Amino acid sequence: MMAIMSLKSRFRRRELPLLACIVAAGLPAFGFAEASRLESLSAGFETATSRLNQRYESLDEAYINALERLQESETRAGHLSNVIEVKNEIDTFTREATFHADDFQERLSSFEPLKRIQTTYAEQRQSIDEQLHAPRRELVTRYLEELEKLEADLTRSGDIETAIETKNAREAFRKDSRYARLLREGDDAEKGLLTGRIKFVTKGELEIYLNGKSLRYRNSYDGPDNSRRMRITGETRGEQAFQEGDLLFIRASSSAVFRGIAMMIVANGQSAYLPIRKEDLAYLGKDAKASRVTSDAVKERKGEGIVSGATDGIMVSEWAAIGLRNADESGSEWFQGPTSEDWHGWGTILGKEMLKPLDSD
């Protein structure tokens, strides 16, 4: 456990400029063959990307070390079932080529020592995501700019064949799912809707994803049923910039009869709000996962399969207490999964038509 926690101090250290590799590789000395300029540029980008990913590799190593120590401890204690559970997590984690936050969350253990290690890993990985977001976007943007420059240089020099190869590489890069969202953020800066937080009330378990990224939230509920940890009066942590076209995915499970969900995006300063209403939602079925949800699927199913949410007095009063508007006040509408116990998923595409000023009727 300490191995994971100690990584926090490493994240604060100063790093060398991340673009050094790509700049050096993208501007080779005169006399190099033109074809090698594209290869050098690509190699420089991969090197810079690898340097960014070292943080994840260090965290992954610390996570496995913590799991192995827990496995050894449980082995000495003779707790076979715990040993098997920890071993399964080690095997699953090392086998997966790509990390998916929603799949990882589904694996959270009921064995508390293992769950603490898993939760710490998830929190620190999200922290790395947030810290590296800006430099990764800068790196991707710069690489694309260098490709465009190289394409123009090759065209002017008459090396049309290599220019076409560079053009194809540039277009393929823009379509690559690993980088498309980062590029879209730069292209769509003018599509900003509001900066704020998501607030919600429900009874059960709930996960929120924005463009595939899990959003953490705090639960401020402190009333009846609190000991069972069923009720949530939630607010996402930190400010979030919401843009037109963003995909908001909601995943929830509850065994309660009254298991409705009310949700709203509220701008900083309460200047505007974006209510989540049933006509804007698409029900995506049981066991839907953020990593597999697409904007096209949400658009195709918009308004379909939405079940009105059942509420009790506490849920209604919690919503009123945080000052959020009801459905009859152009506010949010309660919705829920069609069955209890199961995990259900909903999606919505954020749009300007959904945004309302504070003084809107």
C-alpha positions in Angstrom: 0.0 0.0 0.0 2.8 2.4 0.9 4.4 1.8 -2.5 1.3 3.2 -4.2 1.0 6.1 -1.8 4.7 7.0 -2.2 4.1 7.6 -5.9 2.3 10.9 -5.1 5.7 12.5 -4.3 7.1 11.5 -7.6 4.4 13.3 -9.5 5.5 16.6 -8.1 9.1 16.5 -9.5 10.0 18.7 -12.4 10.3 17.0 -15.7 12.3 17.8 -18.8 10.4 19.5 -21.6 8.2 16.8 -23.2 8.4 18.2 -26.7 12.2 18.0 -26.8 12.1 14.5 -28.5 9.6 15.4 -31.1 11.1 18.7 -32.0 14.6 17.2 -32.4 13.2 14.3 -34.4 11.0 16.5 -36.5 13.7 18.8 -37.7 16.6 16.6 -38.9 19.8 18.0 -40.2 20.1 18.8 -43.9 21.3 15.9 -46.0 18.9 13.3 -44.5 16.8 11.4 -47.0 13.3 13.0 -47.1 11.7 9.6 -46.4 13.6 9.4 -43.1 12.1 12.7 -41.9 8.7 11.1 -41.6 10.2 8.1 -39.8 12.2 10.3 -37.5 9.2 12.5 -36.7 7.1 9.5 -35.9 9.8 8.0 -33.7 10.2 11.3 -31.9 6.4 11.3 -31.1 6.5 7.7 -29.9 9.5 8.5 -27.6 7.8 11.5 -26.1 4.6 9.5 -25.6 6.6 6.8 -23.9 8.0 9.3 -21.5 4.5 10.4 -20.6 3.4 6.8 -20.1 6.2 6.2 -17.6 4.0 7.5 -14.8 1.4 4.9 -15.6 4.0 2.2 -15.7 5.4 3.2 -12.3 1.9 3.2 -10.8 1.1 -0.2 -12.3 4.3 -1.6 -10.9 3.5 -0.2 -7.4 -0.1 -1.7 -7.7 1.2 -5.2 -8.5 3.8 -5.0 -5.7 1.1 -4.0 -3.2 -1.2 -6.8 -4.3 1.7 -9.3 -4.1 2.4 -8.2 -0.5 -1.2 -8.6 0.4 -1.3 -12.1 -1.2 1.8 -13.1 0.9 0.2 -11.8 4.1 -3.1 -13.7 3.4 -1.1 -16.8 2.5 0.7 -16.7 5.9 -2.6 -16.2 7.6 -4.1 -19.3 5.9 -7.0 -17.4 4.3 -7.3 -19.3 1.0 -10.4 -17.5 -0.3 -8.6 -14.1 0.1 -5.5 -15.5 -1.6 -7.5 -16.6 -4.6 -9.3 -13.3 -4.9 -6.0 -11.3 -4.8 -4.4 -13.7 -7.3 -7.3 -13.3 -9.7 -6.9 -9.6 -9.6 -3.2 -9.8 -10.3 -3.8 -12.2 -13.2 -6.6 -10.0 -14.7 -4.7 -6.8 -14.3 -1.5 -8.1 -15.9 -3.4 -9.8 -18.7 -5.3 -6.7 -19.9 -3.5 -4.7 -22.6 -5.6 -1.6 -22.1 -7.0 -0.1 -18.9 -10.7 0.5 -18.8 -11.9 2.4 -15.8 -15.5 1.0 -15.9 -14.2 -2.6 -16.1 -11.8 -1.9 -13.2 -14.7 -0.4 -11.1 -16.7 -3.6 -11.6 -13.9 -5.6 -10.2 -13.8 -3.7 -6.9 -13.6 -6.4 -4.2 -15.7 -6.9 -1.1 -12.5 -8.0 0.7 -11.7 -4.6 2.3 -7.9 -4.7 2.2 -8.0 -5.5 -1.5 -10.7 -2.9 -2.2 -8.5 -0.2 -0.5 -5.6 -1.0 -2.7 -7.9 -1.0 -5.8 -9.5 2.3 -4.8 -6.1 4.0 -4.2 -4.9 2.8 -7.6 -8.0 4.1 -9.4 -7.8 7.5 -7.6 -4.1 7.9 -8.4 -4.5 6.8 -12.0 -7.3 9.5 -12.5 -4.9 12.0 -10.9 -2.3 11.1 -13.5 -4.9 11.5 -16.2 -5.7 15.0 -15.0 -2.1 16.0 -14.7 -1.0 14.7 -18.1 -4.1 15.9 -20.0 -2.6 19.3 -21.0 0.9 18.1 -21.9 -0.6 15.2 -23.9 -2.9 17.5 -25.8 0.1 19.9 -26.5 2.2 17.0 -27.7 -0.5 15.6 -30.0 -1.2 19.1 -31.4 2.5 19.8 -32.0 3.0 16.4 -33.8 0.1 17.2 -36.1 1.5 20.6 -36.9 4.9 19.0 -37.7 3.3 16.6 -40.0 1.5 19.4 -41.9 4.8 21.3 -42.2 6.6 18.2 -43.5 3.8 17.6 -46.0 4.2 21.1 -47.3 8.0 20.9 -47.5 7.9 17.7 -49.4 5.4 19.0 -51.9 7.5 22.1 -52.5 10.6 20.0 -53.1 8.7 17.8 -55.6 8.8 14.6 -53.5 5.1 13.9 -54.2 5.2 10.3 -53.2 6.6 10.9 -49.7 4.2 13.9 -49.4 1.3 11.6 -50.1 2.6 9.2 -47.5 2.9 12.0 -45.0 -0.7 13.2 -45.8 -2.0 9.7 -45.3 -0.2 9.4 -41.9 -1.6 12.8 -40.8 -5.2 11.8 -41.7 -4.9 8.4 -40.0 -3.5 10.2 -36.9 -6.5 12.5 -36.7 -8.9 9.5 -36.9 -7.0 7.5 -34.3 -9.3 7.1 -31.3 -6.4 7.6 -28.9 -5.9 11.2 -30.1 -9.2 12.2 -31.7 -10.7 13.6 -28.5 -7.6 15.6 -27.7 -7.7 17.2 -31.1 -11.4 17.8 -30.9 -10.9 19.8 -27.7 -8.8 22.2 -29.6 -11.0 22.4 -32.7 -14.2 22.8 -30.6 -13.1 25.4 -28.1 -15.8 27.7 -29.3 -18.5 25.1 -28.5 -18.1 25.5 -24.7 -21.5 25.4 -22.9 -20.6 26.0 -19.2 -18.0 25.3 -16.6 -19.3 23.8 -13.4 -20.3 20.6 -11.7 -22.9 17.8 -12.0 -25.2 17.5 -9.0 -27.6 14.6 -8.5 -29.8 12.7 -6.0 -30.5 9.0 -6.1 -30.8 5.9 -4.0 -28.3 3.1 -4.9 -25.0 3.0 -6.8 -24.2 5.5 -9.6 -21.3 6.2 -11.9 -20.9 9.2 -14.2 -18.7 9.4 -17.3 -17.9 12.3 -19.6 -16.6 11.3 -23.0 -15.6 8.0 -21.6 -13.8 9.5 -18.6 -15.0 8.6 -15.1 -16.0 11.6 -13.0 -15.4 11.4 -9.2 -18.0 12.8 -6.9 -18.6 13.5 -3.2 -21.7 12.3 -1.3 -23.0 14.9 1.1 -26.0 12.9 2.3 -26.1 12.5 6.1 -29.5 11.5 7.1 -31.7 8.4 7.5 -30.4 5.2 5.7 -26.9 6.7 5.8 -25.6 3.6 7.6 -26.6 1.5 4.6 -24.9 3.9 2.2 -27.8 3.7 -0.2 -28.7 7.4 -0.6 -26.5 9.8 -2.5 -26.7 13.5 -2.7 -23.8 13.9 -5.1 -21.6 16.6 -6.6 -18.7 15.9 -9.0 -15.3 16.9 -7.7 -13.5 19.9 -9.3 -14.6 22.2 -12.1 -15.4 20.6 -15.4 -15.7 22.3 -18.8 -18.7 21.0 -20.7 -19.0 21.4 -24.4 -21.6 21.0 -27.1 -21.4 17.5 -28.4 -20.0 16.0 -25.2 -21.3 12.5 -24.4 -22.6 12.1 -20.8 -23.0 8.5 -19.7 -24.8 7.5 -16.5 -24.6 4.0 -15.0 -26.7 3.0 -12.0 -27.9 0.0 -10.0 -30.3 -0.1 -7.1 -32.3 -2.7 -5.1 -34.7 0.0 -3.9 -38.2 0.5 -5.0 -37.7 4.2 -4.9 -34.6 4.4 -7.0 -35.1 7.5 -9.2 -32.2 9.6 -10.4 -32.4 13.4 -10.8 -29.3 15.1 -12.3 -28.3 18.6 -13.4 -25.2 20.4 -14.6 -24.8 23.7 -12.7 -22.5 26.5 -13.8 -20.1 28.1 -11.4 -21.9 31.0 -9.6 -25.3 29.4 -10.4 -25.5 31.6 -13.6 -26.9 28.8 -15.7 -27.9 25.2 -15.6 -28.4 22.2 -17.9 -31.1 19.9 -16.7 -31.1 16.2 -17.6 -34.6 15.5 -18.9 -36.1 12.3 -20.2 -36.5 13.5 -23.8 -32.8 14.1 -23.9 -31.8 10.7 -22.6 -31.3 7.4 -24.4 -31.7 4.1 -22.5 -28.7 1.9 -23.5 -29.7 -1.3 -21.7 -28.5 -3.5 -18.9 -24.7 -3.8 -18.4 -23.9 -0.9 -20.8 -20.3 0.3 -20.4 -18.8 3.7 -21.0 -16.0 2.3 -23.1 -18.4 0.8 -25.6 -21.0 3.7 -25.8 -20.9 5.8 -29.0 -22.5 9.2 -29.8 -24.3 7.6 -32.8 -25.9 5.0 -30.6 -27.1 7.7 -28.2 -28.5 9.8 -31.0 -30.3 6.8 -32.5 -32.0 5.9 -29.2 -32.7 9.4 -27.9 -36.0 9.4 -25.9 -36.4 5.7 -26.1 -36.9 3.3 -23.2 -36.9 5.9 -20.4 -38.7 4.9 -17.3 -40.0 7.7 -14.9 -38.1 7.6 -11.6 -39.9 6.7 -8.4 -39.0 8.9 -5.4 -39.7 9.1 -1.7 -39.9 12.1 0.6 -36.2 12.2 1.5 -35.1 12.2 -2.1 -37.5 15.1 -3.0 -36.4 17.1 0.0 -32.7 16.5 -0.8 -33.2 17.8 -4.3 -35.0 20.9 -3.0 -32.3 21.4 -0.3 -29.6 21.9 -2.8 -31.6 24.5 -4.7 -32.2 22.6 -8.0 -35.3 23.0 -10.1 -38.0 20.4 -10.5 -39.4 19.2 -13.8 -42.4 21.6 -13.7 -39.9 24.5 -13.3 -38.0 23.6 -16.5 -35.7 21.5 -14.3 -34.5 17.9 -14.2 -36.8 14.9 -14.4 -36.5 11.7 -12.4 -35.7 8.5 -14.3 -34.7 5.0 -13.3 -33.8 1.6 -14.6 -36.7 -0.7 -15.6 -35.5 -3.4 -13.1 -34.0 -3.4 -9.7 -30.6 -5.0 -8.8 -29.3 -4.8 -12.4 -26.9 -2.2 -13.7 -28.5 0.1 -16.3 -27.0 2.7 -18.6 -28.2 6.0 -20.1 -26.5 8.5 -22.4 -27.2 12.0 -23.6 -25.4 14.4 -26.0 -25.1 17.8 -24.5 -26.4 20.7 -26.7 -26.9 24.4 -26.5 -30.7 23.9 -26.6 -30.5 22.2 -23.2 -28.8 25.1 -21.5 -30.9 27.5 -19.5 -30.0 30.8 -17.7 -30.8 31.0 -14.0 -33.7 33.4 -14.6 -35.3 31.1 -17.2 -39.0 30.3 -16.5 
